[in-house]
Amino acid sequence: MRVECLDIPAVKMIVPRRFPDARGYFVETYSRRTLADRGIDEAFVQDNHAYSRHRGTIRGLHFQLPPEAQAKIVRVTRGSIYDVAVDLRHGSPTYGRFVAAVLSAENGVQLYIPTGFARGLCTLEDETEVLYKASAFYAPTLEATIRWDDPSIGIPWPLDGRPAIVSERDADATRLAQFDSPFNLP
């Protein structure tokens, strides 16, 4: 399993090793020990599964507030996504900036997003399924959303001229300028 830092070093790309044979392949998608040896030492407590019917579905930018803030490891089991992490940590030189990666069932790449980041995705194919581990349990009273198309963040969503498919919650979310972040650099 390879772990690589992205342009915001706290966010990491995880590339598991596949072992192919005539039947298909085998891959170890998660090993707490291996990831801890590579600097990702989280106790994940919940797995989530999201299904999006149509290409161009945007989910996010979502996160949970302390004391139930969540680190996540995201992977795709069917289809593909453009996955985004936005830095919300006060004092960070990359506050308000984002990093993104294409995750797909085909490439097997995963994304580790620590606490203090908002996360969003755009589906690149119909019938896409995403699984992710979370380091804290879901706490509906502590969930928050930054607007997915906030111009101050400037995410170039790969919609290819199609209108985004978003939930009402995401369409009405807070802009980054109005968000008083409770996250600080460790």
C-alpha positions as CSV (number, residue, x, y, z in Angstrom):
1,M,0.0,0.0,0.0
2,R,1.5,3.3,-1.1
3,V,0.6,6.6,0.6
4,E,1.3,9.9,-1.1
5,C,0.8,13.5,0.0
6,L,-1.2,15.8,-2.2
7,D,-0.7,19.6,-2.6
8,I,-2.2,20.0,0.9
9,P,0.0,17.4,2.7
10,A,-2.5,16.5,5.4
11,V,-4.7,15.0,2.7
12,K,-3.2,11.8,1.4
13,M,-3.8,9.5,-1.6
14,I,-3.8,5.8,-0.7
15,V,-2.9,3.4,-3.5
16,P,-3.5,-0.2,-2.5
17,R,-1.7,-3.0,-4.2
18,R,-3.7,-5.3,-6.4
19,F,-2.8,-8.9,-6.9
20,P,-4.3,-10.0,-10.2
21,D,-4.8,-13.6,-11.5
22,A,-7.0,-15.3,-14.0
23,R,-10.1,-15.0,-11.7
24,G,-9.7,-11.2,-11.2
25,Y,-7.8,-9.6,-8.4
26,F,-7.4,-9.4,-4.6
27,V,-6.7,-6.1,-2.8
28,E,-6.3,-5.2,0.9
29,T,-8.3,-1.9,1.1
30,Y,-7.6,-1.1,4.7
31,S,-5.0,-2.1,7.3
32,R,-4.8,0.1,10.4
33,R,-1.3,-1.1,11.1
34,T,0.0,-0.4,7.6
35,L,-1.6,3.0,7.5
36,A,-0.3,3.9,11.0
37,D,3.2,3.0,9.8
38,R,2.6,5.6,7.0
39,G,1.3,8.4,9.2
40,I,-2.5,7.7,9.2
41,D,-3.3,6.7,12.7
42,E,-7.1,7.0,13.1
43,A,-9.5,4.7,14.8
44,F,-12.4,4.4,12.3
45,V,-15.7,3.6,13.8
46,Q,-18.3,3.7,11.0
47,D,-18.5,2.7,7.3
48,N,-20.9,4.6,5.0
49,H,-22.1,3.8,1.5
50,A,-23.4,6.4,-0.9
51,Y,-25.1,5.6,-4.2
52,S,-25.6,8.2,-7.0
53,R,-27.9,7.4,-9.9
54,H,-26.7,10.0,-12.3
55,R,-23.4,11.5,-13.6
56,G,-23.0,15.1,-12.4
57,T,-24.4,14.5,-8.9
58,I,-22.6,16.7,-6.4
59,R,-22.6,15.9,-2.7
60,G,-21.0,18.4,-0.4
61,L,-19.0,20.1,0.8
62,H,-19.8,18.2,4.1
63,F,-18.2,17.8,7.5
64,Q,-19.0,17.3,11.2
65,L,-18.1,19.9,13.8
66,P,-16.2,19.0,17.0
67,P,-16.4,17.1,19.3
68,E,-17.6,14.6,16.6
69,A,-15.4,15.8,13.7
70,Q,-14.6,13.0,11.2
71,A,-11.5,11.9,9.4
72,K,-12.4,9.8,6.4
73,I,-11.0,7.3,4.0
74,V,-13.0,7.4,0.7
75,R,-13.0,4.8,-2.1
76,V,-15.2,3.9,-5.1
77,T,-16.6,0.5,-5.7
78,R,-18.6,1.2,-8.9
79,G,-18.1,4.1,-11.3
80,S,-15.9,7.2,-10.6
81,I,-15.9,10.5,-8.8
82,Y,-14.0,13.7,-8.6
83,D,-13.4,13.9,-4.8
84,V,-12.5,17.2,-3.1
85,A,-11.2,18.2,0.3
86,V,-11.3,21.9,1.4
87,D,-9.0,23.0,4.3
88,L,-11.0,24.6,7.1
89,R,-8.2,24.8,9.7
90,H,-7.6,28.2,11.2
91,G,-3.9,29.2,10.9
92,S,-3.3,26.8,8.0
93,P,-1.4,28.3,5.1
94,T,-3.9,26.5,2.8
95,Y,-7.1,27.6,4.6
96,G,-9.9,27.8,2.0
97,R,-7.9,25.9,-0.6
98,F,-8.8,22.5,-2.0
99,V,-7.2,19.4,-3.4
100,A,-8.9,16.9,-5.6
101,A,-8.4,13.4,-7.0
102,V,-10.2,11.1,-9.3
103,L,-11.2,7.9,-7.5
104,S,-12.7,5.0,-9.5
105,A,-13.5,1.4,-9.1
106,E,-11.0,0.8,-11.9
107,N,-8.0,2.7,-10.4
108,G,-8.7,1.6,-6.8
109,V,-7.2,4.9,-5.4
110,Q,-8.5,6.0,-2.0
111,L,-8.4,9.5,-0.4
112,Y,-7.6,10.1,3.3
113,I,-9.2,13.3,4.5
114,P,-8.3,14.4,8.1
115,T,-10.6,16.3,10.5
116,G,-10.7,20.0,9.7
117,F,-11.6,19.5,6.1
118,A,-14.9,19.7,4.2
119,R,-15.4,17.0,1.6
120,G,-17.4,16.9,-1.6
121,L,-17.7,14.8,-4.7
122,C,-19.0,14.9,-8.3
123,T,-19.9,11.7,-10.0
124,L,-18.2,11.1,-13.3
125,E,-20.4,8.2,-14.3
126,D,-24.0,7.0,-13.8
127,E,-24.6,4.4,-11.1
128,T,-21.6,5.3,-8.9
129,E,-21.1,3.8,-5.5
130,V,-18.8,5.3,-2.8
131,L,-17.7,3.7,0.5
132,Y,-16.0,5.7,3.2
133,K,-14.7,5.1,6.7
134,A,-15.4,7.7,9.4
135,S,-13.4,8.3,12.6
136,A,-16.5,9.5,14.5
137,F,-20.1,8.4,14.6
138,Y,-22.7,10.3,12.6
139,A,-24.0,13.2,14.7
140,P,-26.8,15.0,12.8
141,T,-26.8,18.0,15.2
142,L,-23.1,18.6,14.3
143,E,-23.2,18.2,10.6
144,A,-22.4,21.3,8.5
145,T,-22.0,22.2,4.8
146,I,-20.1,24.8,2.9
147,R,-21.6,25.7,-0.5
148,W,-20.3,23.4,-3.3
149,D,-20.0,26.3,-5.8
150,D,-18.6,29.0,-3.5
151,P,-16.5,31.2,-5.8
152,S,-14.0,32.0,-3.1
153,I,-13.0,28.3,-3.1
154,G,-13.2,28.0,-6.9
155,I,-13.6,24.2,-7.4
156,P,-13.7,23.4,-11.2
157,W,-16.4,20.7,-11.0
158,P,-16.2,18.4,-14.0
159,L,-19.7,18.9,-15.2
160,D,-18.9,19.1,-18.9
161,G,-21.7,21.7,-19.4
162,R,-24.4,19.7,-17.6
163,P,-26.3,21.2,-14.7
164,A,-25.2,19.9,-11.3
165,I,-27.6,17.6,-9.5
166,V,-27.5,18.8,-5.8
167,S,-29.7,18.4,-2.8
168,E,-31.6,21.3,-1.4
169,R,-29.4,21.3,1.7
170,D,-26.2,21.6,-0.5
171,A,-27.8,24.3,-2.6
172,D,-28.6,26.4,0.5
173,A,-25.3,25.9,2.3
174,T,-23.2,28.5,4.0
175,R,-20.5,30.3,2.1
176,L,-16.9,30.0,3.4
177,A,-16.8,33.7,4.3
178,Q,-19.7,33.2,6.7
179,F,-18.3,30.1,8.3
180,D,-16.6,30.6,11.7
181,S,-14.3,27.5,11.7
182,P,-13.8,25.7,15.0
183,F,-10.9,23.8,13.5
184,N,-7.3,24.6,14.3
185,L,-4.0,23.2,13.2
186,P,-2.8,20.3,15.4
